[in-house]
Amino acid sequence: MNFARINGATIHYRHRPTAGRPTVVFANSLGTDMRIWNEVERRLADDCTFVAFDKRGHGLSELGGAPQTILTHAADLAGLLDHLGVKRAVICGLSIGGVIAQCLYKTRSDLIEGLILCDTAAKIGTAEMWNGRINAALSEGIASFADDVMQKWFTPDFHKNRGEELAGYKTMLTRQDPAGYAAACAAIRDADFTATTAAINVPTLCIVGDQDGSTPPELVGSLARSIPAARFEVIAGAGHIPCVEQPERLAGLIRGFLNDMRRERK
Ligand SMILES: O=C(O)CC1=CCC(=O)O1
């Protein structure tokens, strides 16, 4: 376990170097911590230097002071790269992690050599929806809507056949700090990169689970179409969290993307 003091908060991260390989930073989604990447990390051990972190207010990272916006999270990611001495990295962001990646591209494109935008969009959801989630998290607790979130995260097949994991990931969600969860909801609510995605000019791969209930394939497809050099892949048999549900397929797509980037550099 690694911790660093970044922008006034203690941030929990993991850094597993692989010599001579690009650094890929994995940014996770709302209500999860970095353990969602464990199965992908294992499969990419020879392909990249792995970095993952709990965004502030999630997992073992402190929330820190308000106000918090996507800019705060992007500044934390930049601070983590500075802390690790990483000059340029591929950012693989899931959902809000992908929004943070788009924000980092807008504010510090010098740090980014490629983007993997997974189950995400330039704008996710509506203000009404996020305000409802914030109110419920703070007044009734995350458990009050956790079953609804599980429907979005995982496919009916996962619900039917992988009950222990489903229970484990529901526990991961309900153990998040409600204040940290609500702050992240507000950050998503207020973020909109619709006007800036056309300016992204690093290699980009957009990925979505075919049964994603939060950012469906049409939405992620429209993100991909708005980025000039983006490729778009749909993972069969996955909901919103393909790194948990289909890690083999996701790791294969990431490996292929890193190999293509290496070939294009030559
Ligand atoms: O909890 C959800 O609905 C899924 C989600 C939306 C944004 C994010 O990061 O996760």
Ligand as a Chemical Component Dictionary entry (heavy atoms), coordinates in Angstrom:
data_LIG
# 
_chem_comp.id                   LIG 
_chem_comp.type                 NON-POLYMER 
_chem_comp.pdbx_formal_charge   0 
_chem_comp.three_letter_code    LIG 
# 
loop_
_chem_comp_atom.comp_id 
_chem_comp_atom.atom_id 
_chem_comp_atom.alt_atom_id 
_chem_comp_atom.type_symbol 
_chem_comp_atom.charge 
_chem_comp_atom.model_Cartn_x 
_chem_comp_atom.model_Cartn_y 
_chem_comp_atom.model_Cartn_z 
_chem_comp_atom.pdbx_ordinal 
LIG O1 O1 O 0 -23.141 4.450 -10.235 1  
LIG C1 C1 C 0 -23.394 4.525 -11.430 2  
LIG O2 O2 O 0 -24.514 4.784 -11.877 3  
LIG C2 C2 C 0 -22.315 4.335 -12.401 4  
LIG C3 C3 C 0 -21.471 5.509 -12.566 5  
LIG C4 C4 C 0 -21.787 6.695 -13.129 6  
LIG C5 C5 C 0 -20.614 7.552 -13.086 7  
LIG C6 C6 C 0 -19.634 6.656 -12.470 8  
LIG O3 O3 O 0 -18.448 6.902 -12.220 9  
LIG O4 O4 O 0 -20.196 5.468 -12.186 10 
# 
loop_
_chem_comp_bond.comp_id 
_chem_comp_bond.atom_id_1 
_chem_comp_bond.atom_id_2 
_chem_comp_bond.value_order 
_chem_comp_bond.pdbx_ordinal 
LIG O1 C1 DOUB 1  
LIG C1 O2 SING 2  
LIG C1 C2 SING 3  
LIG C2 C3 SING 4  
LIG C3 C4 DOUB 5  
LIG C3 O4 SING 6  
LIG C4 C5 SING 7  
LIG C5 C6 SING 8  
LIG C6 O3 DOUB 9  
LIG C6 O4 SING 10 
# 
